[in-house]
Amino acid sequence: MRIIFKTVVQISTISYEKSIFTEDKSDIADYSTPESVNLEKETNIELIKAIHKLKEPYKEIITLRTFSELSFKEIGEIFEQSEGWARTTFYRGKLQLKDILTRGRWED
């Protein structure tokens, strides 16, 4: 599988990756082991559960910024707010997400 898009959410020392794959194997070798594939799946599931625990608007802003790669200006326009509001809200959401991930609160 060839990686055509990768987004990394870095929160403190914890990194979570989301990848979109294509079946084109022409120019990139796949060195994935079953263990690494399973670990990536588990990590993605943990991240999705943690994001799901966030309250609005943090949940939506984290999703729009990280997975849709929208600018803070575009996010502000969607919410009819300023770019500064979008930046601040994203930062606060990131702090909440870090707290959820480090404490494991999504397993409630």
N, C-alpha and C positions, 0 to 999 in steps of 0.2 A: 504494500500500500504506500502511496505517496502522500506526504503531508502537503496540502496546498494552502492551509491557513492555520495559524496557531496563535492563541491568546493565552497569556500567562497573567494570572492574578497573583501578585506578590504581597503577602501580608506578613510582616516581620520576617521570620526565617522560614515561613511555610509557603511553599509554592504549589499552586494548583494549575494544571494545564488542561485546556480544552482544544481538541484537534478535530478538524474535519478532513476526512480521507477520501481519496479517489482510488479507483482500481488500477490506474496507470502505474505500472511497476517498471517502466522503461529505463529511468535514469537514477533511481534511488533504491539501494538495497534495504531490506527490512531486517534489522538486527534484534527485533523484539523477541523476548523470551515469554513463555506462558506466564511466568511470575510477574514480569514487568507489565504485561498487558492486564493481568488481574489487579495489580496494584494501582494502575492508572484508572481502571474502572471503579475500584473502591474509593479512590481519591475524588473522582468526579461525582460519585454518589454522595460522599460526605459534603462536598462543596454545594451541591444542589440542595441537600437537606438544610445546610446552614443558611443559604440564601432564602430558602422558603420560610425560615423562622424570623427573618427580618420583617419589620413593620413597613408599611408604605410611608413615605415615598422612597425609603432607602432601598427596598427590594427592587423596585423598578429602575431606579437610577443606577444601581450596581449592574443590573442586567443590561441596560441600554449602553452604558459606558464600556463594560467589559466584553460582552458578547456581540453587541451590535456595532461597537466601536464608534459611537456617536461622539461628537465633540461636546464640551460643556455648553457651548453656545447653542447647539442644536437641542440638547436636553432642556436647557432653560426655556427655549421657544416652545417645546412640547408641553411643558408645565406652566407656560405663561409666566415665567419667572426670569430673573437675571442670570447671566453666566456665573456670577459670584455665588448666587444661591445654589446653583447646580454643583459647583466645586465644593462648597462647604457641606452640602448634603451628602455628596459622594464620600468626602473625607469622614464624616460622622458615621456613614453606613459602613465604611471600611473598618473603622474602629469597632463597631458592633459586631461585624463579621469576624474580626480577629478574636474578639472575646468569645463568641460562640464556638469558633473552631478550637481555641486553646482550652476551653473548659468542657467541650463536648456536650453543650446544652441541647443540641438537636436530637439527643436520644431520650428526651423527656417522655 
